[in-house]
Amino acid sequence: MHHHDHSHHHGEPSAHREDSARIGWAFWLNFIFTIIEFLGGWLTNSVAIMADAVHDLGDSLSIGLAWYLSKLGHKASTEKYTYGFKRLSLMGAMINGVILVIGSIWVLSEAIPRLYNPEMPMTEGMIGLAILGILVNGFAAYKLHGGHSMNEKVLNWHLIEDAMGWVAVLVVAIVLHFVKWPILDPILSICFTLFILINVVRYVVQTMSLFLQGVPDLATRNAISNALLGIQHVEEIHHVHFWSLDGEQHVLTAHVVINCAIDNKKLRLLKQEVHARLSPFGLAHTTIEFELPGEPCRDESDHLHAHSHHHEHEEIR
């Protein structure tokens, strides 16, 4: 039984172009601003601004990648890449994660020594940059605000987070302007950097698990198994493989064992029932194999590892 859903390829090319244009806008705004920031951090002698520059660089990369992949991800599958190009977004996330980790380590190497002999940053420059940062990120977030795609929602959140980061820089800059506590600057930058690192590590671990074709969500997997086991005449299921192309589009294959003799009419009803039970899960690709009574399983060799339902049935009989 093979069932494909092509509906998402048609119907909204204009919406898609708009989504691409919006992301493009946000990318250029952010990217140019990131360059200004690195220069600003260097000129104002502020590691907090450097840390925020790394954060913004990461977001520019995510946005650039999302922009490129939103164009590429819609490419249809080819003979060689039969699943299409959805997984590129995972690869992008990995590369992005690595860049952010390197950036964060660099900022920490600058900031930690400054805790011992803090230098006073140029507060006027910091205040100016922070106000600019709030405006740029706020505007970019506003541009992406109308987006519905997962991509845009995530990016929008990134931009809001950036604006919040600049609010923190602004507060510190104003405090420093009136009170000579230069140690606030490295402290803020270390806080930023640890925040980035924790998020990135979480993200990279998740991406790795999807790369290794891990089950995207155990609860969903169990719900799918139970839905299939609930069908009349289904004795057991095994070789349930459930994995994800990009974290949103899932793939399922399974062997379903039937406990009674079956003719064409009954098989058709069975397939309809399987289709009905699986449709709530919104799977992108499904392949279901039916095994008839007394028929040996083709993939027997790894049979024992791959299934969990067998033994329960053994005991009941």
N, C-alpha and C positions, 0 to 999 in steps of 0.2 A: 504494500500500500504506500503510495507516494503522494504526498500532497504538498503543493507549493502555494505560497501566497504571494502573488505578484502585485497585489493591489497597491503596495507602497511605492511602486515605480512610476505609476501614472498619476494624473489628477492634479498635481500641484507643482508644476515646474516653476511657475511665477513665484509661488510662496518660497520655493527653494532658493531661487535667485536672490530674492529679497533677504533671505536668511544669510546667504553668502555675502551680500553687500554689507549687511549690518555688521557681520563678523569682521569683514575687511576693514571697515571704518574703525572698529575698536582696536584692531591689530595695529594699524598705522599710528593712531593716536598714542597707544601704549608704547610702541616700539621707539618712536621718536622721543617720547618723554623719558623712557628708560635711559637713553643716551645722555639726555640733559641731566638726569639724576646722577649718573656715575661721575660726570664732570662736576656737578654741584657738590657731591659728597667729597670729592677730592679738593675742590676750591674752598669749601667751608670747613674742611678738616673734621667732618662729622662721620663717625662710623655708623651712627644710626641711619643716616641717609644712605650710606653704602649698603647696609643690610636691606633697606627698603628697595634699593635699586636691584639687588639680587632677587628679591621677592617679585618685583615688577618684571624683571627679565624673564623669570619663570612663567609669569602670567602672559607676557608677550609671546613666549614660545608656545604655550598652550593654545593661545588664541590663533597664532599663525598656523599651528598644526591643525587646529579644529577647522580653520578656514580652508586649508589645503585639502584636508580629509573630507570635509563636507562636499567638496567638488568630486573627490576621488571615490569616496565611499559609495556614491550612487552609481558608479560604473557597474555594468552588469558582469556576471561571472563569465570567465572565458573557458576554453577547453582545458587549459592548464590549471587555472585557479578556479576550481569548480564552485567554490563557496563565495566567489566575489572577493571584495577587498576590505571587508569590514574589520579584519584583524589588524590592518595597518594602524588603526587608532590605538590598539594595545601597544604596538611597537613604539608609536609616538610617545605614549605615556611613559614607557620605560626610559626612552632617551631623555625625555624631559626631566624625569626623576633623577637621572644620573647627573644632568647638568646642574639641577638645583642643589644636589648634595655637594657637588664640588664647590659651587658658589657659596654655600653655607659654611663649608669648612674654611674657605678663604676668609670670609667675614669674621668667623670666630678667631682665626689666627691673627687678624688685625685688632679685634676688640679685646681679647683676653689680656694681652700685655698692657693695654691702656687702663685696665682696672688698677694696676700698680702705680702707673704715673699718668693720670688722666690729663689730656690736653684740652684747652678750652676751644670749643668750636666757634665759628663766626655766627652769632645768633641771628643777625638780620638776614643773612643769606638763608639760614635754615627756615626762618619764618616765611620768607618769600617762596622758597621751594615747596614748603608744606602746603601753603595756600594754593599754589599752582597744582600740586599733587591732588588735593581734594577736588579741585575744579575738573581736572582732566579725567580722573577716575570716575567722578560723579557723572560727568557728561557721557563717558563711554558706557557706564552702567545704564544710563538713561536711554542711550541708543539701542542697547540690547534688551531693554526692558520688555519689548513687545514679543520677544521670541518664544516659541513653544517647544523647539527641539531641545532634547536633553543637553546637547552641546551648548546651546545658548544659555540655558538655565544655570549650568555649571559655571560658565564664564561670567555670567552676571554676578554670581555669588563671589567669584574671585575679585571682580572689580570693586564690589562693595567692601570686601575685606581690605583691599588696597586703600580705599578711601579712609577706612577706619585706621589703618596703619599711619596714614598721613596726619590724621587727627592727633594720634599719639605723639608724632614728631612735633607737631605744632605746639602741643601742650608743653612738652619738654623744652622746646626752643624758647617759649615765652618764660617759663620758669628760669631757665639759664640766663635769660636776658636780665632778669632782676636779681638772681642769686647766683653766686659763683660756685656751682656744684658740678664741675665738669665730669664727675664720675657718672652722672645720669646718662650721658651720651652712650658710653660703652654698655651700660646696663640695659638700656633700651634696645640696643642693637643685638645683644645676646638673647634677650627675650624674643625678639622678632625671629631670630635665626632658629632658636629651638622650636618655636611654633611652626616654622616652615619645615624643619627636619621631621618633626613628629608626623605632620600631615603627609609629607612625601613618603616616608617609610611605610605608613599605612597603605598608601596608594600603590606603592611599588609591590608590596606583598600581595595585595589584591590582584594586581595585574599579572604577577608571576603565576598565581594560582589559576587564572584564566588561561594563561599561556600553556600551562601544563595540562590543560583540558580538565581541570578540576570541576566538580559539580558547582555551578554558580550559586545554588541555593538548596540546602539539604531539605528544607521543609517542602519546597516545590517538588523535589525529586520524590519524596515519600508520598506526597499527594497524588502525583502522576501514577506511581506504582499502585496505590490503593484504588485509584479510578479504574485502572486497567483490570485489577484483580476483582473488582466489583461486577464485571461483566459476566452475564450468564454463560456457562460452559467453559469459562476460563479456569484452568486447573492451577497454573502457576505462571510466573513470568521470570525470565532470567536474561542475562546479558543486557541489562538496562544501562545504556550509555547516555548520559545527559550532560552536555557541555555547552559552552557559549562561544559565539564568534567574537563578540566585542563587549560582552557584559549586558547587552540588551537583546540580541538575537540568539535564541537558543536552538540547539539541535538535539534530537532524541532518536535513538534506535533501541529496539527491544525485541526479544523473542517471546511470543505468547503461546503457551501450550493449551491446546483444546482437548477436552475430555470426552468428546463424542464424535461419532461419524458425521460427516458434513457434506452437503451437496452445494451446488452453485448458489442456490437461492439463500441457503443458510449462511454461506460465506459472505454473500453480499450484505446481508443484515448485520452480520458480525462487524464487517468493515465500517458500516454506517455507524454502528454503536461506538466503535473505537474512535471514529472521527468526532462524534458528538461529545464523547468523554474528554477528548484531548483539546477540543477547540477553546475552552476557557483559558488554557495555558498560553495561548498565542505563540506557539512554537514556529520558528522560521522553516525548519526542515524536519520531517519525521519519516522514519522507515520502520515499519512493523512487519515482523515475519511470524507467520502462524505455523505452529508445529502440530501435526495431527497425532492421534493416539498411536503409541508404539513406534513413532518415528524417532530415530536417534538425532540428537542435536548436532548440527554441523560443527559448531565451535566447541565441542565437548572438552577439549584439552584444558581450557581455562574456565570451564563451566563452574567448577567448585569455588573459585575465587570470586566469580562475578555475581553470584546470586545469594540472596539472603532468605528467600521465601521457601526454598526447597525443603529445608529441614522441618519447618513448622508443619508442612503438609505430610512429611514422612510420619511424624508422630501421630497426626490425627487419624491416618488410615488404619 
